[in-house]
Amino acid sequence: MQFFQFTEEQEMLKKAVREFVEAEIAPKAAEWDEKDYCPVELFPKMGEMGITGIFVPEQYGGAGLGHVERAICLEEISRHSAGLGIALMTHQLCVAGILYYGTEEQKQKYLPELAAGTKIGGLSVTEPGGGSDFMGQKSTGELKDGYWVLNGRKCFITNSHVADIDIWTVITGQDEKGRPVMTAFIIDPDTPGHTPGRKEHKLGLRGSVTGDVNCVEVKVAPEQMLGKEGAGAKIAMTTIQEVGRAGMSAINVGILRGCVEEGVKFANERIVYGKPIAKLQAIQFDIAETRLEYEAARLLTYRAAGMKDAGIPCATEFAMAKLYATEAACRAAKRIMDMMGGYGIVNEYPIGRFLRDALASIAAGGTSHIQKLIIAGSTLSGK
Ligand SMILES: Cc1cc2nc3c(=O)[nH]c(=O)nc-3n(C[C@H](O)[C@H](O)[C@H](O)COP(=O)(O)OP(=O)(O)OC[C@H]3O[C@@H](n4cnc5c(N)ncnc54)[C@H](O)[C@@H]3O)c2cc1C
């Protein structure tokens, strides 16, 4: 086994994205957070850089790279704006759904604009009845006069008010054992009856929009079905497991790096007893623990992303990465905030935003309880 190291190309990508982030994102991240604003105007710019369609094959207008490269981009962006990070990562959930389960016609129709960032994607799965109770969804799809008619309400949907292309899951019937049959559909921009509802006023991840999306008698042609009838549960699950949790892991690796870098800066600059607090052993322990958590989250995340690129099943590895990275980011942001004394709560410093963003990451992509159930299930069954 070799030690973990990025390739030369991956290092170049990291450098290019970092420069873009420092110019276009870092100076505005606090303002987006304060104004609860999602900078959609950056999507075409991220498209030009190959970020929005990073794992989309070149034939569909993407960069033709993989999930390690995607994690690099999300880490760099989320180092300064985890809010924009989740908007981008959810856009890529829509991309992944179409790329992995779409027909050739659907890929040709949707992927070029999604990869270019000229259209924004969303994935609407969660319902008011509980996101964890995935199969308890109530939204319905009925075949009437040759069209599927969709009705229902989705909640906590990232990009709810800014997405052009939305993947929806609905219940389209029951199987022979009476279990719900879930089917996924791609909803085109401006489809009548498909509208955003309430917008959540969130604690964190405020550089993204989160809210309800409603379907009222939405008519979609059979060609809009993603995968086969009944494939919706598999499509949503695998996309959330291997692309959604991957994204949330990388976003929180970015937050953790922010905690390390901001912590080091403050510890070196803050003079108490006539010397920088970095000279105090207790402060050094804070820095050490934060660095350790960053490195551990990073290794878990990039290992799982490498497995994804190699085509190795990695749902458990992403559950571990997501659980660890999000919980560690909460601990690290709180620790560095405490280390900063009174300054920790001053909004001029980003640490308070990092804490809020990390806290808001716990439920997104499935809660910590759910990740533990997945990890325990796989471990107890000897996998
Ligand atoms: C910022 C953000 C962005 C999101 N973006 C999207 C999106 O783009 N698309 C989308 O479809 N959804 C999205 N979600 C929704 C997210 O997937 C759900 O919030 C998540 O699945 C949890 O569902 P819930 O909020 O309904 O909590 P519930 O399912 O109601 O859970 C409530 C509590 O019960 C616990 N619990 C539930 N079941 C079990 C169990 N079996 N064992 C132990 N404990 C359990 C949970 O851990 C939690 O503590 C987003 C959420 C957030 C916060």
The ligand as a Tripos MOL2 file, in Angstrom:
@<TRIPOS>MOLECULE
LIG
   53    58     1     0     0
SMALL
NO_CHARGES

@<TRIPOS>ATOM
      1 C1        -28.8020   21.9650    4.8870 C.3       1 LIG1
      2 C2        -29.6350   20.8180    4.3940 C.ar      1 LIG1
      3 C3        -29.7210   20.5510    3.0390 C.ar      1 LIG1
      4 C4        -30.5180   19.4970    2.5720 C.ar      1 LIG1
      5 N1        -30.6330   19.2900    1.2140 N.ar      1 LIG1
      6 C5        -31.4530   18.3200    0.7500 C.ar      1 LIG1
      7 C6        -31.6520   18.1200   -0.6590 C.ar      1 LIG1
      8 O1        -31.0760   18.8270   -1.4890 O.2       1 LIG1
      9 N2        -32.5090   17.1640   -1.0700 N.ar      1 LIG1
     10 C7        -33.1690   16.3570   -0.1870 C.ar      1 LIG1
     11 O2        -33.9280   15.5100   -0.6290 O.2       1 LIG1
     12 N3        -33.0230   16.5120    1.1620 N.ar      1 LIG1
     13 C8        -32.1780   17.4720    1.6430 C.ar      1 LIG1
     14 N4        -32.0150   17.6570    3.0050 N.ar      1 LIG1
     15 C9        -32.8050   16.8520    3.9200 C.3       1 LIG1
     16 C10       -31.9990   15.8020    4.6930 C.3       1 LIG1
     17 O3        -31.7060   14.7290    3.8580 O.3       1 LIG1
     18 C11       -32.8570   15.4180    5.9000 C.3       1 LIG1
     19 O4        -32.8830   16.5360    6.7700 O.3       1 LIG1
     20 C12       -32.3110   14.2090    6.6170 C.3       1 LIG1
     21 O5        -32.4700   13.0580    5.8240 O.3       1 LIG1
     22 C13       -33.0320   13.9910    7.9480 C.3       1 LIG1
     23 O6        -34.4090   14.0020    7.7630 O.3       1 LIG1
     24 P1        -35.3400   14.9120    8.7270 P.3       1 LIG1
     25 O7        -34.7320   16.2420    8.7550 O.co2     1 LIG1
     26 O8        -36.7210   14.7850    8.2610 O.co2     1 LIG1
     27 O9        -35.1360   14.2530   10.1380 O.3       1 LIG1
     28 P2        -35.9440   12.9880   10.6830 P.3       1 LIG1
     29 O10       -35.8460   11.8730    9.7080 O.co2     1 LIG1
     30 O11       -37.3020   13.4400   11.0980 O.co2     1 LIG1
     31 O12       -35.1140   12.5990   11.9740 O.3       1 LIG1
     32 C14       -35.3860   13.1640   13.2840 C.3       1 LIG1
     33 C15       -34.4460   12.5300   14.2900 C.3       1 LIG1
     34 O13       -34.6840   11.1270   14.3820 O.3       1 LIG1
     35 C16       -33.4800   10.4130   14.1690 C.3       1 LIG1
     36 N5        -33.7870    9.1580   13.4940 N.ar      1 LIG1
     37 C17       -34.6150    8.9770   12.4350 C.ar      1 LIG1
     38 N6        -34.6420    7.6770   12.0790 N.ar      1 LIG1
     39 C18       -33.8170    7.0290   12.9420 C.ar      1 LIG1
     40 C19       -33.4350    5.6740   13.1080 C.ar      1 LIG1
     41 N7        -33.9070    4.7270   12.2940 N.pl3     1 LIG1
     42 N8        -32.5800    5.3670   14.1080 N.ar      1 LIG1
     43 C20       -32.0860    6.3290   14.9350 C.ar      1 LIG1
     44 N9        -32.4190    7.6340   14.8290 N.ar      1 LIG1
     45 C21       -33.2640    7.9760   13.8480 C.ar      1 LIG1
     46 C22       -32.6510   11.3130   13.2910 C.3       1 LIG1
     47 O14       -31.2710   10.9820   13.3550 O.3       1 LIG1
     48 C23       -32.9650   12.6710   13.8820 C.3       1 LIG1
     49 O15       -32.1780   12.8730   15.0200 O.3       1 LIG1
     50 C24       -31.2170   18.6830    3.4920 C.ar      1 LIG1
     51 C25       -31.1000   18.9320    4.8710 C.ar      1 LIG1
     52 C26       -30.3380   19.9920    5.3260 C.ar      1 LIG1
     53 C27       -30.2600   20.2500    6.8030 C.3       1 LIG1
@<TRIPOS>BOND
     1     1     2 1
     2     2     3 ar
     3     2    52 ar
     4     3     4 ar
     5     4     5 ar
     6     4    50 ar
     7     5     6 ar
     8     6     7 ar
     9     6    13 1
    10     7     8 2
    11     7     9 ar
    12     9    10 ar
    13    10    11 2
    14    10    12 ar
    15    12    13 ar
    16    13    14 ar
    17    14    15 1
    18    14    50 ar
    19    15    16 1
    20    16    17 1
    21    16    18 1
    22    18    19 1
    23    18    20 1
    24    20    21 1
    25    20    22 1
    26    22    23 1
    27    23    24 1
    28    24    25 2
    29    24    26 1
    30    24    27 1
    31    27    28 1
    32    28    29 2
    33    28    30 1
    34    28    31 1
    35    31    32 1
    36    32    33 1
    37    33    34 1
    38    33    48 1
    39    34    35 1
    40    35    36 1
    41    35    46 1
    42    36    37 ar
    43    36    45 ar
    44    37    38 ar
    45    38    39 ar
    46    39    40 ar
    47    39    45 ar
    48    40    41 1
    49    40    42 ar
    50    42    43 ar
    51    43    44 ar
    52    44    45 ar
    53    46    47 1
    54    46    48 1
    55    48    49 1
    56    50    51 ar
    57    51    52 ar
    58    52    53 1
@<TRIPOS>SUBSTRUCTURE
     1 LIG1         1 GROUP 0 **** ****
